[in-house]
């Protein structure tokens, strides 16, 4: 069975059962399908859930890539925002923690891979249509397998 791109991105970003169980609530896993089936009134909220799911996956990849405290904090904010039940509640969660996002960009030194992930993260947050979000997902799926997470294997050996 062919795994949809959104699901593949989540699987790549959360490859361990522990991470998947911690971050991927069933509503996050089903966000894209739910968005595609949403009534016109529900579309803005459902799209926000997709946006947050993609952003969460990109932040997880960035966290794993560089073991960066700032990206882990953003990951936690996104995770909390995914629990919101309305666009207003999502916005309130993100706005309340805006300083975390600011620190991500001011205190962060990243390599080229990290810069590409941050660029995709920004594009996910800026995307205002399904085609733009699908482009971000496709590009993330191309980038993720090329990332070097070998430092994680070295830590496991310690």
Residue pairs with C-beta under 8 A, 6 or more apart in sequence:
3 11
4 32
4 33
5 134
5 137
5 138
5 141
6 31
6 32
6 50
6 53
6 54
6 137
7 29
7 32
8 141
9 54
9 57
9 137
9 140
9 141
9 144
10 20
10 24
10 28
10 29
10 53
10 57
12 57
12 61
12 141
12 144
12 145
13 56
13 57
13 58
13 60
13 61
13 144
14 20
14 23
14 24
14 57
14 60
19 60
23 56
23 60
23 75
23 79
25 82
25 83
27 34
27 49
27 82
28 49
28 52
28 53
28 56
28 82
31 46
31 49
31 50
31 52
31 53
32 50
32 53
34 46
34 49
35 43
35 46
35 47
35 49
35 50
35 130
38 45
38 46
44 87
45 86
45 87
45 90
47 130
47 133
48 87
48 90
49 82
50 133
51 124
51 125
51 127
51 133
52 78
52 81
52 82
52 90
53 82
54 124
54 133
54 136
54 137
54 140
55 78
55 121
55 124
55 125
56 75
56 78
56 79
56 82
57 140
58 117
58 120
58 121
58 124
58 140
59 71
59 74
59 75
59 78
59 121
60 75
61 117
61 140
61 144
61 147
62 68
62 71
62 110
62 114
62 117
62 118
62 121
63 71
63 72
63 75
64 149
64 152
65 110
65 113
65 114
65 117
65 147
65 148
65 149
66 110
66 111
66 114
67 151
68 108
68 110
68 114
70 100
70 103
70 104
70 107
70 108
71 104
71 108
73 100
73 103
73 104
74 100
74 101
74 104
77 93
77 94
77 97
77 100
77 101
80 93
80 97
81 90
81 93
81 94
84 90
84 92
84 93
94 101
104 118
105 118
108 114
108 118
110 117
110 118
113 143
113 146
113 147
113 148
116 143
117 143
117 147
120 136
120 139
120 140
120 143
123 132
123 135
123 136
124 133
124 136
126 132
127 133
127 135
127 136
